Amino acid sequence: MQPGTHFSFGDHKEHGFVASFTSALPSHLAHWFLEREQFEPVTGEPGLYRLSDPERDGVRRTRQAVHDLRRHGYTVQADIRLNPALSTGPPRPVRPHGLQERHSRLAQAAAGRTTQRSAPPTTSPASARPIPPKPTYAPTVHLTAAASGRSR
């Protein structure tokens, strides 16, 4: 192990995905971090932790633990298949008909400025609408009165 290493991750024939820590890190702190990354202590082997439920996407979860601990500033040694920096992840699905490019162009267009509006809309309350001016003349309405009151 390299000097200054805090955590080590690997495969174990009996326990599956395992992790351990070195004396460069207080044991209570290492225990706290490993439990948050879903590793549990192995009974009878002090300092050794195994991934809980390794059948449920164990490689990805172990790589994520390595990544998280490195992001927190710890030096982590990992087997090649568990090291996210050295191993390749599963291939990403390819979208047919160039949908990825189209989505990228749409995202860029949505993030850019528009030229359709020169000024942002004003934020005035609905009750502050302008009142039209009163006409200067009085409109004349001519009504004709029906003789019998009923129209035919």
C-alpha positions as CSV (number, residue, x, y, z in Angstrom):
1,M,0.0,0.0,0.0
2,Q,1.2,3.5,-0.8
3,P,2.2,5.7,2.1
4,G,-0.5,8.2,3.1
5,T,-3.3,5.9,1.9
6,H,-6.5,6.1,4.0
7,F,-8.8,3.5,2.5
8,S,-8.3,0.3,0.4
9,F,-11.0,-1.4,-1.7
10,G,-11.0,-4.8,-3.3
11,D,-12.6,-8.2,-4.0
12,H,-12.6,-10.9,-1.4
13,K,-13.5,-14.6,-2.3
14,E,-15.6,-15.0,0.8
15,H,-17.0,-11.5,1.6
16,G,-17.4,-10.0,-1.9
17,F,-16.6,-6.3,-2.1
18,V,-14.5,-5.2,0.9
19,A,-12.9,-2.1,2.3
20,S,-10.4,-1.4,4.9
21,F,-8.7,1.6,6.4
22,T,-5.2,2.4,7.5
23,S,-3.8,3.9,10.7
24,A,-3.5,7.2,8.9
25,L,-7.2,7.7,9.8
26,P,-8.9,7.5,13.2
27,S,-11.0,4.2,13.3
28,H,-14.2,5.9,14.4
29,L,-14.1,8.3,11.4
30,A,-13.3,5.5,9.0
31,H,-16.1,3.4,10.5
32,W,-18.5,6.4,10.0
33,F,-17.6,6.9,6.4
34,L,-17.7,3.2,5.4
35,E,-21.1,2.8,7.0
36,R,-22.4,5.8,5.1
37,E,-21.2,4.1,1.9
38,Q,-23.2,1.0,2.8
39,F,-20.2,-1.1,4.1
40,E,-20.7,-3.2,7.3
41,P,-18.0,-4.6,9.6
42,V,-17.0,-8.2,9.1
43,T,-17.4,-10.2,12.2
44,G,-14.2,-11.7,13.5
45,E,-12.0,-9.6,11.2
46,P,-11.3,-6.1,12.8
47,G,-10.8,-3.3,10.3
48,L,-12.5,-5.2,7.4
49,Y,-15.8,-4.1,6.0
50,R,-18.0,-5.7,3.3
51,L,-20.5,-4.1,1.0
52,S,-24.0,-4.9,2.2
53,D,-26.2,-6.6,-0.4
54,P,-23.4,-6.9,-3.0
55,E,-25.7,-8.6,-5.6
56,R,-27.5,-5.3,-5.9
57,D,-25.2,-3.5,-8.3
58,G,-22.1,-4.1,-6.2
59,V,-19.5,-2.9,-8.7
60,R,-21.2,0.4,-9.3
61,R,-21.8,1.0,-5.6
62,T,-18.2,0.2,-4.7
63,R,-16.9,2.6,-7.4
64,Q,-19.2,5.3,-6.1
65,A,-17.8,4.8,-2.6
66,V,-14.2,5.1,-3.9
67,H,-15.3,8.3,-5.8
68,D,-17.0,9.8,-2.8
69,L,-14.1,9.2,-0.4
70,R,-11.7,10.7,-2.9
71,R,-14.0,13.7,-3.4
72,H,-13.7,14.3,0.4
73,G,-10.0,14.5,0.1
74,Y,-9.0,10.9,1.2
75,T,-6.4,8.8,-0.6
76,V,-8.0,5.6,-1.8
77,Q,-6.4,2.5,-3.3
78,A,-8.7,0.3,-5.3
79,D,-8.5,-2.7,-7.6
80,I,-8.6,-1.8,-11.3
81,R,-12.2,-2.9,-11.8
82,L,-13.3,-0.9,-8.7
83,N,-11.4,2.2,-9.5
84,P,-13.6,4.7,-11.3
85,A,-10.5,6.6,-12.6
86,L,-9.0,3.6,-14.3
87,S,-12.0,1.5,-15.3
88,T,-14.6,2.3,-17.8
89,G,-18.2,2.2,-16.7
90,P,-21.0,0.5,-18.6
91,P,-21.6,1.8,-22.1
92,R,-24.2,4.6,-22.3
93,P,-27.2,3.8,-24.5
94,V,-27.0,5.5,-27.9
95,R,-30.1,7.4,-28.9
96,P,-31.3,6.7,-32.4
97,H,-31.9,9.3,-35.1
98,G,-29.5,11.9,-33.5
99,L,-31.8,12.7,-30.6
100,Q,-28.8,13.4,-28.4
101,E,-27.6,16.1,-30.7
102,R,-31.1,17.6,-31.0
103,H,-31.5,17.7,-27.2
104,S,-28.1,19.3,-26.9
105,R,-29.1,22.0,-29.4
106,L,-32.4,22.6,-27.7
107,A,-30.7,22.9,-24.3
108,Q,-28.2,25.4,-25.8
109,A,-31.1,27.4,-27.3
110,A,-33.0,27.4,-24.1
111,A,-30.0,28.7,-22.2
112,G,-29.3,31.5,-24.7
113,R,-30.8,35.0,-24.9
114,T,-33.8,35.6,-27.1
115,T,-34.2,38.5,-29.6
116,Q,-37.9,38.3,-29.6
117,R,-38.4,40.6,-26.7
118,S,-36.4,43.8,-26.4
119,A,-37.5,44.6,-22.9
120,P,-38.7,42.3,-20.1
121,P,-42.4,42.6,-19.3
122,T,-43.4,45.0,-16.6
123,T,-44.6,43.5,-13.3
124,S,-47.5,45.7,-12.5
125,P,-50.6,44.5,-10.7
126,A,-53.7,43.7,-12.7
127,S,-55.7,46.5,-11.1
128,A,-53.3,49.2,-12.4
129,R,-54.6,49.0,-16.0
130,P,-54.9,52.4,-17.8
131,I,-58.4,53.8,-18.0
132,P,-59.4,55.1,-21.4
133,P,-60.3,58.8,-21.5
134,K,-63.9,59.9,-21.4
135,P,-65.3,60.9,-24.9
136,T,-65.9,64.7,-25.3
137,Y,-69.3,64.1,-26.9
138,A,-72.3,62.1,-25.8
139,P,-73.3,59.4,-28.2
140,T,-76.8,59.6,-29.4
141,V,-78.9,56.5,-29.6
142,H,-82.3,56.7,-31.5
143,L,-84.9,54.2,-30.4
144,T,-88.1,53.7,-32.1
145,A,-91.1,52.9,-30.1
146,A,-93.4,50.1,-31.3
147,A,-97.1,50.9,-31.4
148,S,-98.3,47.7,-30.0
149,G,-95.3,46.9,-28.0
150,R,-94.9,43.6,-29.8
151,S,-92.9,43.1,-33.0
152,R,-94.2,40.9,-35.8
